[in-house]
């Protein structure tokens, strides 16, 4: 058998099911890699080897059921509560906070599916930005370059997967926080449809933006983790669509019929800020479009005309989300300047401001879904630039910081506003040797279609098996 970290999550499940590998052997192997590689990446901010080995032993002894994941190690994002493990939230303000006594639903659903948590992955402060450079710990490093960041807010999860410290991991996406680190680190990152995952449907977040999603090295591994996240509870509970008859992974065995794919480099930020998509990001999109055509699909270049007003409304919502941070848990003296600015601005907003912004975004959602409905899938670049170097973002000027984030990630947040499924797909490397990817956006509830198309394209791209230097 190959070294365990070289195997896909699906292959590890098959080895476990065939009795070729114990849960303890599996977990021990990845704990050793974490011990060796984490100091160079700062991907995991909390490690729980004793708890992980205890869970693996219980599975080997038949006390705990193997579930769908058969003891595969993963990392909780450090915004998710797990009983007995501190939640840091990437903030100095939570140092010394009480350790949670109960686990969040997302932790419980992965426990039920047979996953074994090995610790907490690094996040930016409270998950508010698209890069992972918290003041609590050193910046999380991109496994492809020690000088570049891993994206955010699920940057620690992405760095852990890309460096082979875990086979896959959990992220959450409120404006691109699964897809941005996936593009930066050469991974598949899937943002599910709003309402798909019962334990993180998105309805409890402002504007329905935030949903959990998988980060993995292949589409098949991402589909496996997505199946685990969906659990046994009803899905599509907001859309009225019927339950899935087959798992997402099973549906990958059937290639989608001929699709019409709209291709655009337009973003809803273009009327607010000068957005420049660099040539290597565009070239990656054109390469993938050509592969899609070779696979029998029709690609239509498209000059999308987004509804005006998106930028200002989303900026208001971003500020308001920080205003909701619990004041008894968060001292403004301890938070970073950007977080403090967002909290202050958010608390200055009136109810009328928030209602207006939500109304604009609701109309934007309707307009965008209608515009996208002429296509089966919409293809855009991933990041508009290469992954920025560590220290690129201005930490003293919050408004410039926001503009910088938008210039790098103009294609991600509007998908959250619309509740649509979207997938970050690796498409190669740029001249600096850093990953470059593309963005596949589906219609409402069309997660399976997006995954199936991504699986076909992935096979033609040939990225799976590409390893970063740290490997």
C-alpha positions in Angstrom: 0.0 0.0 0.0 1.2 3.5 -0.8 2.0 5.9 2.0 -1.4 6.7 3.6 -1.1 10.5 2.9 -0.7 9.8 -0.8 -4.0 8.0 -1.0 -7.3 9.8 -1.6 -9.9 9.9 1.1 -12.0 7.4 -1.0 -9.1 5.0 -1.2 -8.6 5.2 2.6 -12.3 4.4 3.2 -12.0 1.4 0.9 -8.9 0.2 2.7 -10.6 0.6 6.1 -13.7 -1.2 4.8 -11.6 -4.1 3.5 -9.9 -4.5 6.9 -6.5 -3.5 5.5 -6.1 -0.6 7.9 -7.2 0.2 11.4 -8.5 3.6 12.5 -5.6 3.8 14.9 -3.1 3.3 12.2 -4.8 5.8 10.0 -5.0 8.5 12.6 -1.5 7.9 13.9 0.0 8.3 10.5 -1.6 11.7 10.0 -0.8 12.9 13.5 2.9 12.2 12.7 2.6 14.4 9.6 0.9 17.1 11.6 3.7 17.0 14.1 6.3 17.3 11.4 4.7 19.8 9.0 2.5 22.1 11.0 5.3 24.3 12.3 6.1 25.2 8.7 2.5 26.0 7.7 0.7 27.1 10.9 -2.4 25.3 9.5 -3.6 23.9 12.8 -3.8 26.2 15.8 -5.0 23.5 18.2 -4.0 19.8 18.1 -5.9 17.1 19.9 -3.9 13.9 19.4 -5.1 12.2 22.6 -8.7 12.7 21.8 -8.2 11.6 18.2 -6.4 8.4 19.2 -9.1 7.7 21.8 -11.8 8.0 19.2 -9.8 5.7 16.8 -9.4 3.1 19.5 -13.1 3.2 20.2 -13.8 2.6 16.5 -11.3 -0.3 16.3 -13.0 -1.9 19.4 -16.4 -1.6 17.9 -17.6 0.9 20.5 -18.0 3.6 17.9 -19.5 2.9 14.4 -17.2 3.6 11.4 -20.0 5.5 9.6 -19.5 6.8 6.1 -16.0 8.2 6.7 -14.5 5.1 8.5 -12.2 7.1 10.9 -10.7 9.6 8.4 -9.0 12.4 10.2 -10.1 16.0 9.6 -9.8 19.4 11.3 -12.6 21.5 12.7 -12.4 25.1 11.7 -11.6 27.2 14.7 -15.0 28.8 14.6 -16.8 25.5 15.3 -17.3 24.5 18.9 -16.3 21.0 20.0 -16.9 19.9 23.5 -13.7 19.9 25.6 -11.7 21.9 23.0 -11.1 25.6 23.1 -12.5 27.7 20.3 -10.1 30.6 19.5 -11.9 32.2 16.6 -8.5 33.7 15.5 -8.8 36.4 18.1 -6.9 37.5 21.1 -10.2 38.5 22.6 -11.1 34.8 23.1 -8.0 33.8 24.8 -8.9 32.3 28.2 -12.6 32.0 27.2 -14.5 29.1 28.7 -14.0 25.8 26.9 -17.3 24.7 25.2 -19.1 21.9 27.1 -21.2 21.0 24.0 -20.4 20.5 20.4 -21.9 22.5 17.5 -24.1 20.5 15.1 -21.4 20.6 12.4 -19.0 18.8 14.8 -21.7 16.3 15.8 -22.7 15.4 12.2 -19.1 14.6 11.2 -18.7 12.5 14.4 -21.8 10.6 13.4 -20.4 10.1 10.0 -17.2 8.5 11.5 -14.8 11.4 11.0 -12.1 11.9 13.7 -11.1 15.4 14.5 -7.4 16.0 15.1 -7.7 19.6 16.1 -8.7 23.1 15.0 -7.6 24.8 11.7 -6.4 28.4 11.6 -8.8 31.2 10.7 -8.7 35.0 10.4 -10.3 36.9 13.2 -13.9 35.7 13.5 -13.7 34.6 9.8 -14.2 38.1 8.6 -11.5 38.3 5.9 -10.3 36.4 2.8 -6.8 35.8 4.2 -5.5 34.0 7.3 -3.0 36.3 9.1 -4.4 36.5 12.6 -2.4 38.3 15.4 -2.8 35.3 17.6 -0.4 33.1 15.7 2.0 33.4 12.8 0.4 33.7 9.3 -0.8 30.5 7.7 1.6 29.7 4.9 0.6 28.5 1.4 2.1 25.0 1.0 3.2 26.0 -2.6 5.2 29.0 -1.3 6.5 30.1 2.1 6.1 33.7 1.1 2.4 33.6 0.1 -0.8 33.3 2.1 -3.3 30.4 2.0 -6.4 32.5 1.5 -9.2 32.7 4.1 -11.1 32.4 6.1 -10.7 28.6 5.9 -7.0 29.1 5.2 -5.8 26.7 7.9 -8.1 24.0 6.6 -6.8 24.4 3.0 -3.1 24.5 4.1 -3.6 21.3 6.1 -5.2 19.5 3.2 -2.8 20.8 0.5 0.2 19.7 2.6 -1.2 16.2 3.3 -1.7 16.7 7.0 -5.3 15.5 6.6 -7.1 14.0 3.6 -9.8 16.6 3.6 -11.3 19.1 5.9 -14.2 21.3 6.7 -14.5 25.0 5.7 -17.3 27.5 5.9 -18.1 30.0 3.2 -19.9 33.4 3.7 -18.3 35.3 0.9 -15.8 32.8 -0.6 -14.1 31.4 2.5 -14.1 27.8 1.1 -13.4 28.7 -2.5 -10.7 31.4 -1.9 -8.3 29.2 0.0 -9.1 26.3 -2.4 -7.9 28.5 -5.4 -4.9 29.7 -3.4 -3.8 26.2 -2.4 -4.7 24.1 -5.4 -7.7 22.3 -4.0 -11.3 21.5 -4.8 -13.6 23.7 -2.6 -17.4 23.3 -2.8 -19.8 26.0 -1.6 -23.1 24.1 -1.3 -26.6 25.5 -2.1 -28.2 27.4 0.7 -30.3 24.9 2.7 -28.5 21.8 1.5 -26.6 20.9 4.7 -29.1 20.7 7.7 -26.3 21.4 10.2 -25.3 24.6 8.4 -28.2 25.6 6.2 -27.2 29.3 6.1 -30.5 30.6 7.5 -29.0 31.5 10.9 -26.5 33.9 9.4 -27.2 37.5 8.3 -28.4 37.4 4.7 -28.3 33.6 4.6 -24.7 33.9 3.5 -22.7 31.3 5.5 -22.7 27.6 4.7 -20.2 24.9 5.5 -18.4 23.1 2.7 -15.6 20.6 1.9 -12.0 21.2 1.0 -10.3 18.3 -0.7 -7.7 17.2 -3.2 -10.2 15.8 -5.7 -13.8 16.2 -6.6 -14.6 12.7 -5.5 -13.1 13.3 -2.0 -15.1 16.6 -1.8 -18.3 14.7 -2.8 -17.6 12.1 0.0 -17.3 14.8 2.6 -20.4 16.6 1.3 -22.3 13.3 1.7 -21.2 13.1 5.3 -22.1 16.8 5.9 -25.6 16.2 4.6 -26.1 13.3 7.0 -29.5 11.6 7.2 -31.6 14.6 7.8 -33.8 16.0 4.9 -32.0 18.2 2.4 -33.1 21.1 0.1 -35.4 22.1 2.9 -35.7 25.6 1.6 -36.2 24.9 -2.1 -39.0 22.3 -2.0 -37.0 20.0 -4.1 -37.3 16.2 -3.6 -34.6 14.3 -1.5 -31.6 13.0 -3.4 -32.0 9.4 -4.5 -28.2 8.9 -4.7 -25.2 10.3 -2.9 -23.2 13.0 -4.5 -20.3 10.6 -4.8 -22.4 8.0 -6.6 -23.6 10.6 -9.0 -20.1 11.3 -10.2 -20.1 8.0 -12.1 -22.4 9.5 -14.7 -21.1 12.4 -16.8 -23.6 15.2 -17.4 -25.2 15.4 -20.9 -24.2 18.2 -23.2 -24.4 21.5 -21.2 -24.5 25.1 -22.1 -21.8 27.0 -20.1 -21.8 30.7 -19.9 -18.3 32.2 -19.6 -17.7 35.7 -18.1 -15.1 37.9 -16.5 -17.7 40.4 -15.3 -18.3 40.8 -11.6 -20.9 42.9 -9.6 -18.0 44.9 -8.2 -17.1 46.4 -11.6 -19.2 49.5 -11.2 -17.8 50.3 -7.8 -14.1 49.5 -8.1 -11.6 49.1 -10.9 -11.3 45.3 -11.2 -8.5 43.9 -13.3 -8.4 40.2 -14.0 -4.8 39.2 -14.7 -3.9 37.3 -17.9 -3.0 34.1 -16.1 -6.4 33.9 -14.4 -8.1 34.5 -17.8 -5.8 32.0 -19.5 -6.8 29.3 -17.0 -10.5 30.0 -17.7 -10.0 29.8 -21.4 -8.1 26.5 -21.1 -10.9 24.9 -19.0 -13.5 26.3 -21.5 -11.6 24.5 -24.3 -11.5 21.3 -22.3 -15.3 21.6 -21.7 -15.9 22.0 -25.4 -13.7 18.9 -26.1 -15.9 17.0 -23.7 -19.0 17.9 -25.8 -20.3 21.0 -24.0 -21.1 24.4 -25.5 -19.3 27.4 -24.0 -20.8 30.8 -24.7 -18.7 34.0 -24.0 -21.1 36.3 -22.1 -21.0 39.9 -21.1 -23.1 39.7 -17.9 -24.8 42.9 -16.8 -25.2 42.7 -13.0 -27.9 44.7 -11.2 -26.4 48.0 -9.8 -26.1 48.6 -6.1 -24.6 45.2 -5.1 -21.3 46.6 -3.8 -22.6 49.1 -1.3 -25.3 46.7 -0.1 -22.8 43.9 0.5 -20.4 46.2 2.2 -23.2 47.2 4.6 -23.9 43.5 5.3 -20.2 42.8 6.0 -20.2 45.6 8.6 -23.4 44.5 10.1 -22.1 40.9 10.5 -19.3 42.2 12.8 -21.8 44.3 14.8 -23.4 41.0 15.9 -20.3 39.8 17.7 -21.2 39.3 21.3 -20.0 42.3 23.3 -19.6 40.4 26.5 -17.1 38.0 24.8 -15.3 40.4 22.6 -13.2 43.3 24.0 -12.7 46.0 21.4 -9.3 46.7 23.0 -8.1 43.2 22.0 -9.5 42.9 18.5 -7.6 43.8 15.3 -8.1 47.3 13.8 -10.1 45.9 10.9 -12.5 44.0 13.2 -12.8 47.1 15.5 -13.6 49.3 12.5 -16.3 46.8 11.3 -17.8 46.5 14.8 -18.0 50.2 15.2 -19.4 50.9 11.7 -21.8 48.0 12.0 -23.2 49.3 15.3 -23.7 52.8 13.8 -26.0 51.3 11.1 -29.7 51.9 11.6 -32.5 49.4 11.0 -33.4 51.3 7.8 -29.8 50.9 6.5 -29.9 47.2 7.1 -33.3 46.7 5.7 -32.4 48.7 2.6 -29.2 46.6 2.0 -31.1 43.3 2.4 -33.7 44.5 0.0 -31.1 45.4 -2.6 -29.4 42.0 -2.2 -32.7 40.2 -2.4 -33.5 41.9 -5.7 -29.9 41.2 -6.9 -30.4 37.5 -6.1 -33.6 37.4 -8.2 -32.0 39.3 -11.1 -28.9 37.2 -11.1 -30.6 33.8 -11.0 -32.9 34.9 -13.8 -29.8 36.0 -15.9 -27.9 32.9 -15.1 -30.9 30.6 -16.0 -30.1 30.7 -19.7 -27.0 28.5 -18.9 -26.6 25.2 -17.1 -23.4 26.4 -15.4 -21.5 29.7 -15.4 -17.7 29.7 -15.6 -15.6 32.6 -14.3 -12.0 32.9 -13.2 -11.2 31.9 -9.6 -9.1 34.7 -8.1 -8.6 37.7 -10.2 -4.8 37.7 -9.3 -2.4 35.1 -8.0 -2.5 34.3 -4.3 -1.2 37.5 -2.6 2.1 37.5 -0.6 1.9 37.4 3.2 1.6 41.0 4.5 -0.1 42.2 1.3 -3.3 43.4 3.0 -3.3 46.8 4.7 -4.1 46.2 8.4 -4.2 49.9 9.3 -6.6 51.3 6.7 -9.8 49.2 6.9 -11.4 50.7 3.8 -8.3 50.1 1.6 -8.1 46.6 3.1 -11.7 45.9 1.9 -10.9 47.2 -1.6 -7.8 45.0 -1.7 -9.8 41.9 -0.8 -12.4 42.7 -3.5 -9.7 43.2 -6.2 -8.4 39.7 -5.5 -11.7 38.0 -5.0 -14.4 39.7 -7.1 -16.2 36.5 -8.2 -17.0 34.8 -4.9 -19.3 36.8 -2.6 -22.3 37.3 -5.0 -22.8 33.5 -5.1 -23.4 33.5 -1.3 -25.9 36.3 -1.7 -27.8 34.2 -4.4 -27.5 30.9 -2.4 -26.2 29.1 -5.4 -23.8 26.1 -5.5 -20.3 26.9 -6.7 -17.0 25.0 -6.9 -13.4 26.1 -7.0 -11.5 23.8 -9.4 -7.7 23.8 -9.7 -6.5 24.4 -13.3 -2.7 24.5 -13.1 0.0 26.9 -11.9 1.0 30.4 -12.7 4.5 31.6 -13.6 5.3 31.8 -9.9 4.5 28.2 -9.4 1.3 29.1 -7.4 -2.0 27.4 -8.1 -4.6 29.0 -10.4 -8.2 27.9 -10.6 -11.6 28.5 -12.1 -15.1 28.9 -10.7 -18.1 26.8 -11.7 -21.5 28.2 -10.6 -24.7 26.1 -10.9 -28.4 27.0 -10.7 -30.5 26.7 -7.5 -30.0 23.2 -5.9 -27.8 22.0 -8.8 -24.9 20.8 -6.6 -24.8 17.4 -8.2 -24.6 18.9 -11.7 -21.7 21.2 -10.7 -19.8 18.3 -9.1 -20.3 16.0 -12.1 -19.1 18.7 -14.6 -16.1 19.4 -12.3 -15.3 15.7 -12.2 -15.2 15.5 -16.0 -13.0 18.6 -16.3 -10.7 17.5 -13.5 -9.9 14.3 -15.4 -8.9 16.4 -18.5 -6.9 19.0 -16.5 -4.7 16.4 -14.8 -4.1 18.4 -11.6 -4.9 15.6 -9.1 -1.6 14.3 -7.8 0.2 17.6 -8.1 2.1 18.2 -4.8 3.5 21.3 -3.2 7.2 21.5 -2.3 6.4 21.0 1.4 4.9 17.5 0.7 
